[in-house]
Amino acid sequence: MSRRLKIESGLQFYGRIQPRPTLQNLDNVLFPNGLSNNDTIEINASSASGNSLLLTRLIAQCILPFNHNDKEIGGIDARVLLINTNHNFLVSKLINMIMNILNEKEIFDSSQVIDNIIKRSLTNLTIINCYSSLHYLLTLKTLDIVISSKKISLVTIDTIDAYYWEDRKSGGQWTMNSYIKNLLMSVQKHTFHWNNVFIYTRLNFSKNKSKDSITCVRQPTESRINYRLKLEYCTKKNKHMCSIESHERTCLIESPINSNKMNC
């Protein structure tokens, strides 16, 4: 099997080997066995089923500090890159999510202290807004620059397949499945190199899971994922439910966007 020659500068090598915050305990309910470097997670949901909201919560958990005034907040204080394609992600919702997490942790300091925690958290977030397929593809090809300069620990995309129909109309003959696999490979060659966790959202239009899904595997592998979080709204319970699929098992829980109290 042929291997590509990877050339990097001394500065890139130094940046790559620098220790970064581990995301192992990003969410102990969704990932009870913890996350490993280079893990890829798909958040899969139909329109308006909460995929962007769940991604927002994970980003908030990641960028929050670990503690404040000797009181544990539970954040990771890690840097996040968000590639925003469909513009469902809103900073205002992220701020509200941060405040909800602080309330859960009973952080009831003055408004000035809360504002300082929020501002400190937001400095950990870099957002790239994409407004066309060309802008999107150029962003993916130059991820090394952002990841190395910002010391990113988590790379996220909301939504990975946003420009599928635009690309298809311009001459692409691929299926949705092959289209997403190509994008995964484009991103993973960077996230694997820099030891980043990668989380993306996608819309689920397919009723036949076998025809349009990316395989879950144990070890990080190009064009494959390690976890699939599938969100569905349950009308009987009037709640969002989350199916967690991995190589080993599938577990159904109440979605974190409903409550922080969940059991498998």
MISE-815426 format. One record per atom (N, C-alpha, C): residue in one letter; x negated, y, z. Coordinates in steps of 0.1 Angstrom, whole numbers, plus 5000, padded with zeros to 4 digits. Example, Ala and Ser with C-alpha at 12.3 -4.5 7.8 and 13.67 -1.06 7.14 Angstrom:
# residues 2
A486849435078/A487749555078/A486849675078/S487249785071/S486349895071/S487150005079/
END
This chain:
# residues 264
M499249885000/M500050005000/M499150125000/S499450214991/S498650344990/S498950435001/R498050515005/R498250615015/R497850755010/R498650855013/R498350985009/R497151045018/L496351125011/L495251185018/L495751315024/K495651325038/K496151445045/K495051525049/I494951645043/I493851745046/I494451855055/E493751885066/E494151985075/E492952065080/S493152195083/S492052275088/S491752245102/G490652295107/G490252275121/G491352335130/L491852455126/L492852515134/L494152435134/Q494552375123/Q495752285123/Q495552165132/F494352105131/F494051995140/F494152025154/Y493552145158/Y493552185172/Y495052215176/G495852275168/G497252295171/G498052165173/R497652065165/R498451945165/R498151865178/I496851865183/I496551785194/I496851855207/Q497251985207/Q497552055219/Q498751995226/P498751975239/P499951915246/P501152005245/R502251955243/R503552025243/R504551965253/P505552035257/P506551975266/P507151855260/T507251745268/T507951625263/T509451635264/L510151585254/L511551585253/L512151455258/Q511451375265/Q511851245270/Q513151255277/N513351355286/N514551375294/N515451485289/L515551495276/L516351605270/L517851585275/D518351465274/D519751435279/D519751285283/N519851265296/N519751125301/N521051055299/V522151125296/V523451055293/V523451005278/L523051095269/L523051055255/L521850965252/F520750985259/F519550905256/F519050845269/P519750745275/P519350695288/P517950635289/N517450585278/N516050535277/N515050635274/G515550765273/G514550875269/G514250875255/L513750995251/L513351015237/L511851005236/S511350955224/S509950945221/S509551045211/N508251085210/N507751165200/N508151105186/N508551195177/N508851155163/N510251095162/D511051085173/D512351035171/D513251125162/T514151065155/T515051145146/T516451115150/I517251215153/I518651195157/I519651265148/E520651185144/E521651245135/E522951265144/I523551385142/I524851415148/I525751415137/N526751325137/N527551295125/N529051325130/A529751415123/A531051445126/A531851505114/S533151485115/S533951555105/S534051705108/S534551775099/S534551925100/S535351965113/A534852055121/A535452115133/A535552005144/S534651905144/S534651805155/S533551825165/G532851935164/G531951965175/G530551935173/N530051905160/N528651875158/N527751995161/S528152115156/S527252235159/S527252265174/L528352245180/L528452275195/L527552175203/L527552045199/L526651955206/L525251985203/L524852025191/L523552065188/L523152195196/T524052285198/T523852405206/T523552365220/R524252275226/R523952225239/R522552165241/L522152085231/L520852025232/L519752125231/I519952225222/I519052335221/I518952415234/A520052445240/A520052515252/A519352445263/Q519552315264/Q518852235274/Q517352235272/C516952245259/C515552235256/C514852365259/I515452485256/I514752615257/I514852665271/L515752615280/L515852665293/L514652635301/P514252715311/P513152685320/P513452565329/F512452495334/F512652385343/F513252425356/N512752535362/N513352585375/N513352735375/H513952785385/H514052925388/H514152955403/N513153025408/N513053055422/N513152925431/D512352825427/D512352695433/D513652615433/K514552655424/K515752585422/K515752525408/E516052385408/E515952315395/E517052355386/I516752395373/I517752425363/I517852295354/G516752225352/G516852105344/G516452125330/G516052245326/G515552275312/G514152215310/I513752225298/I512452175294/I511352275291/D511852405288/D510952515285/D510152485273/A510752425263/A510152385250/A510552475239/R509752485229/R510152575217/R510852495206/V511852555201/V512752495191/V512752575178/L512752505167/L513052565154/L514352515149/L515252615146/L516552585140/L516552635126/I516852545116/I517152585102/I518652585101/N519152705099/N520552725099/N521052735084/T521852635080/T522252635065/T523652675063/N524552635072/N525952665070/N526452775079/H525552825088/H525852945096/H527052925106/N527252795110/N528152765121/N527552795134/F526152785135/F525452805147/F525452955150/L525852995162/L525953135166/L525153155179/V524353255180/V523553285192/V524453315204/S525653375201/S526553405212/S527053285218/K527253175210/K527753045216/K526552985224/L525353005219/L524252945227/L524053015240/I524253145241/I524253215253/I525353175263/N526553155258/N527653095266/N527252955271/M526652875262/M526252745267/M525252745278/I524252835277/I523252855287/I523952895300/M524852985300/M525553025312/M526352915318/N526952835309/N527652715314/N526752615322/I525552595316/I524652505322/I524152565336/L523952695336/L523552755349/L524652745359/N525852755355/N526952735364/N527052595369/E526752495361/E526752355365/E525652335375/K524552405374/K523452385383/K523552485395/E524752555396/E525052645407/E523952755408/I523552815396/I522652925396/I523453055396/F523753105408/F524653225409/F523853345413/D522853375406/D522053495410/D522653625404/S522053735406/S522553855400/S522553855385/S523353945379/S523453945365/S522153975358/Q521354055365/Q519954085360/Q519053965359/V519153885369/V518353755370/V518853665359/I520153645357/I520753565347/I520253615333/D520353745331/D519953795318/D518453765316/N517653775326/N516153745324/N515953595321/I516753505327/I516653365323/I517053345309/I518153405304/I518653395291/I517553445281/K517053565284/K516053625275/K514753545274/R514353485285/R513153395285/R513453275277/S514653225278/S515053105271/S515053135256/L515653245252/L515753275237/L514353295231/T513353335238/T512053345232/T511453215228/N512053105233/N511652965228/N512352925215/L513253005210/L513952965198/L513553045186/T513252975175/T513053045162/T514052995152/I514753085146/I515853055137/I515453095122/I515653005113/I515453045099/I516853025092/N517453135087/N518753125080/N518453105066/C519153005060/C518952975046/C520253005039/Y520153075027/Y521353125020/Y521453065006/S520552975003/S520652914990/S519852784990/S520152694980/S519452564980/S517952584978/L517552684970/L516152714968/L515452764980/H516052854988/H515552895000/H515352785010/Y516352695010/Y516352575019/Y515152485016/L514952455003/L513952354999/L512552425002/L512352554999/L511152615002/L510852615017/T511852635025/T511652625040/T511152485044/L511752385039/L511352245042/L509952215038/K509452275027/K508152245022/K507052325030/T507452425037/T506452505044/T506652495059/L507252385064/L507552365078/L506252365086/D505152315080/D503852315088/D503452455093/I503752555086/I503352685090/I504052735102/V505352715102/V506152755114/V505852665126/I505852535124/I505652435135/I504252465142/S503252485134/S501952505140/S501752645147/S502352745140/S502152885146/S503052905158/K504152835159/K505152865170/K505052755181/K504152645178/K504052535188/K505352475191/I506052435180/I507452385181/I507352235186/S508352205195/S508552075200/S509752005194/L510752075191/L511952025185/L512352095172/V512552025161/V512952075149/V514452035147/T515352135144/T516752105142/T517252165128/I518252095122/I518852155110/I520352145112/D521052245110/D522552255110/D523052325098/T523452255087/T523752115085/T522752065074/I522351945075/I521251895065/I521751885051/D523051855049/D523651835036/D524451955030/A524152075036/A524952185032/A524952225018/Y523852195011/Y523652234997/Y523752114987/Y524352004992/Y524451884983/Y525251914970/W526351974971/W527151994959/W526552094950/E525852194956/E525152294947/E524052224940/D523252144946/D522252064940/D522751964929/R523851904933/R524451804924/R524951874911/K525451994913/K526052064901/K524852114892/S523752134898/S522552184890/S521852074883/G522351944884/G521751834877/G521351714885/G521451724898/G521151604906/G522251494905/Q521851374903/Q522751254901/Q522751164913/W522151204924/W522051114935/W523351114944/T523451004951/T524550994961/T524251074973/M525251094982/M524951174994/M523951105002/N523950965003/N523050885011/N521650915006/S521350894993/S520050914988/S519551054989/Y520451154988/Y520151294990/Y519651325004/I520351275014/I519951295028/I518651225030/K518451105025/K517151035027/K515951115021/N516151175010/N515051255004/N514751375013/L515851435019/L515551545028/L514951505041/L515351385046/L514651335058/L513151315056/M512851255044/M511451225041/M510651365041/S511251465035/S510651595034/S510351655047/V511351645057/V511151695070/V510251605078/Q510451475078/Q509651385086/Q508151385084/K507751415072/K506351415069/K505651525078/H506451625081/H505951735090/H506151695105/T507351655108/T507651625122/T506851505127/F506551405119/F505651295123/F504251345125/H503851435117/H502451485118/H502251565130/W503251645134/W503151735146/W503751675158/N504251545158/N504851485169/N506051555175/N506951595165/N508151665169/N509351565169/V510251595178/V511651535178/V512451615167/F513251545159/F513951605148/F515451565150/I516351675151/I517751655152/I518451725141/Y519351665134/Y520151735124/Y521551695125/T522451785120/T523851755119/T524251725104/R525251655102/R525851635089/R527351615090/L528051645079/L529451625079/L529751485074/N530751425080/N531151285077/N532351285068/F532251265055/F533351255046/F533651115042/S532751025045/S532950885041/S533750805051/K534750725046/K535450635054/K534750505055/N533950475045/N533250345044/N531850365050/K531650325062/K530350345069/K529150275061/S529450155056/S528350075050/S527850145037/K528650225030/K528250285018/K527450425020/D527650485031/D527050615033/D526650635047/S525550565051/S525050585064/S523550555063/I522750625072/I521350605073/I521050505084/T520150405081/T519950295090/T519250345103/C519650295115/C519050315128/C517950215130/V516750255133/V515650165135/V515050195149/R514150105154/R513550115167/R512450225167/Q511550205157/Q510350295156/Q510550405146/P509950525148/P510150625138/P509650585124/T510550595115/T510350555101/T510850655091/E510150685080/E510550775071/E511950735064/S512850835063/S514150815057/S515050735066/R514650705078/R515550635088/R515650725100/I516650685109/I516850755121/I516750655133/N516650715145/N516550635157/N517950635165/Y518650745164/Y519950755171/Y520950825161/R522250775162/R523350845155/R524350875166/L524651005167/L525751055176/L526951095168/K527951005168/K529151035160/K530251085169/L530751205165/L531751275173/L533051265166/E534051225174/E535451215169/E536451275180/Y537451345175/Y538451395185/Y539551295187/C539751255200/C540751155204/C541951235208/T543051225200/T544251295203/T544951245215/K544851105218/K545451055229/K544951105242/K543551125243/K542951175255/K542751325254/N543051385242/N542851525240/N541451575243/K540451485239/K539051515242/K538251465230/H537051525229/H536051475219/H535351355225/M535151245217/M534451125222/M533151115213/C532151055219/C530851045212/C530450895212/S530250845200/S529650715198/S528150725196/I527450655205/I525950665204/I525450535198/E524850545187/E524350425180/E522850425179/S522250315183/S520850295182/S520550165176/H519250125175/H518849995170/H519449885178/E519549915191/E519849805201/E521349795204/R522149905204/R523549895208/R524250025204/T525650015206/T526450125203/T527350145216/C527350265221/C528050305233/C528950415231/L530250415237/L531150515235/L531350595248/I531150725248/I531250805260/I532050935257/E532451005267/E533051135265/E532051235261/S532351315251/S531351405246/S530851505256/P529551545256/P529051645265/P529751785263/I530351805251/I530951935249/I532251945257/N532751835262/N533951835271/N533551855286/S532551775290/S532251775304/S530851725306/N530251755317/N528951705320/N529051575328/K530251525331/K530451405339/K530951295330/M530051205326/M530351095317/M529750965321/N530450855317/N529950725321/N530050635308/C529050555306/C529150455295/C530150345299/
END
